[in-house]
Amino acid sequence: MSTKIIPFLLVIVVLLLTGCGGAAEAESADGRLQVVTTIGQIADAARIIGGDHVRVTSLMGAGTDPHLYVASISDVDKLRGADVVFYNGLYLEAQLEDVLEQLAERQSVVAVSAGIDPAGLMPSADYADEFDPHIWFDVALWSQAVAQVRDTLSHIDPAHAADYEANAAAYLAELAALDAYVAEQAARVPAEQRVLITAHDAFNYFGRAYDFEVLGLQGISTASEAGTGDVQQLSDFIAARRIPAIFIESSVPVRNVEAVQAAVRNRGFDVGIGGQLFSDAMGDTGTPEGTYVGMVRHNIDTIVGALTSDE
């Protein structure tokens, strides 16, 4: 069955579930708010800001590609049972758009990107009239999305608004320090070597914020396919510029990057695999990379280490 048909069927399921019986109990037995998120980056912010007042469920775990993710019936049940659903928006969760729109007619469904000044958004190369959804790669920009989580929780649960404000203030201060760390580390790479090449075009906000030239083999959405011409064109660029390293991503198959590496070798230059970056998904729960701060630190340390290596 086509993945384009499945979301449509899920909309029908949502409508049927909405029309029969009452809504699922949104508040957990211990009185905490039920919060459901799409990607882990949002779940991390919701847990930190919500503290003891929320119970957070993330639909997408480590290694999950949100561009291609299709909700299951179990996911729809989780979404229906939430006090609030947070998603990224900007067409990141393309296969969930219809489901989320239907749910928004009867419960609180919030795109964290709605809290970002549109002047700070970058256009999408894949979709006309859309913006690049990978907003978390600019830490200062992502802080605006975090503020959207704070404001939403405070609105839904005003009794604990002071706690949400305090938790968010501490987290936003941590993000400001993280932003400064990324900028400091990026500056260690000589300007002519600040070229980041990855499996798909997810790092444009990173490039703009921290002064890197960014190239991706695939487009902004992993739904687009890289062709032979794309591989050859990127390989020519790498060999001509003698880029020391290219990077794989945790949520994207490595075969295309390996094809680029082989094509560069055929041009008489060896480009290394600089390591694995976390792009659309964070690392495993319980690891440093399973948090937003840890993911960002891992990425910049990996990038800088590979591009400044003497080997």
Secondary structure by P-SEA (a helix, b strand, c coil): ccaaaaaaaaaaaaaaaaacccccccccccbbbbbbbccaaaaaaaaaaacccbbbbbccccccccccccccaaaaaaaaaccbbbbbcccccccaaaaaaaaaacccccccccccccccbbbbccccccccccccccaaaaaaaaaaaaaaaaaacccaaaaaaaaaaaaaaaaaaaaaaaaaaaaccccccccccccccccaaaaaaccccccccccccccccccaaaaaaaaaaaaaaccccccccccccaaaaaaaaaaaaaaccccccccccccccccccccccccaaaaaaaaaaaaaaaaaccc
